[in-house]
């Protein structure tokens, strides 16, 4: 079984700190690492986009004090979307 990683990008917080935003998933295989982006990282002030690979950690469903946890079950795709527009 291939080793799995979360792909995260650093984002600046208002207080000057950094938080990590998950943008995809990576798998290590025999011929290298495959990366699938769910969203694209934003460029920094120098125009560079950077990502880091982290081993997944458990998720507790919220209120975890900023600790990364196990990823949730992946969506089934477009069929899972709610097509209702609020207020209409």
CORMONOR-V856773 format. One record per pair of residues at least 6 apart in sequence whose ideal C-beta (glycine too) atoms are under 6 Angstrom apart, sorted by the first residue. I is the first residue (numbers start at 1). J is the second residue. If there is no record, write none. Layout:
I_J, I_J
This chain:
2_27, 2_28, 2_29, 3_28, 4_27, 5_26, 5_53, 6_22, 6_54, 6_56, 7_23, 7_24, 7_26, 7_35, 7_51, 8_20, 8_22, 8_52, 8_54, 9_21, 9_23, 9_41, 9_51, 10_18, 11_19, 11_21, 13_19, 23_37, 23_39, 23_41, 24_35, 24_36, 24_37, 24_38, 25_36, 26_33, 26_35, 26_53, 27_34, 41_49, 41_51, 43_49, 56_70, 56_71, 57_68, 57_69, 57_70, 58_69, 58_70, 59_69, 59_70, 60_69
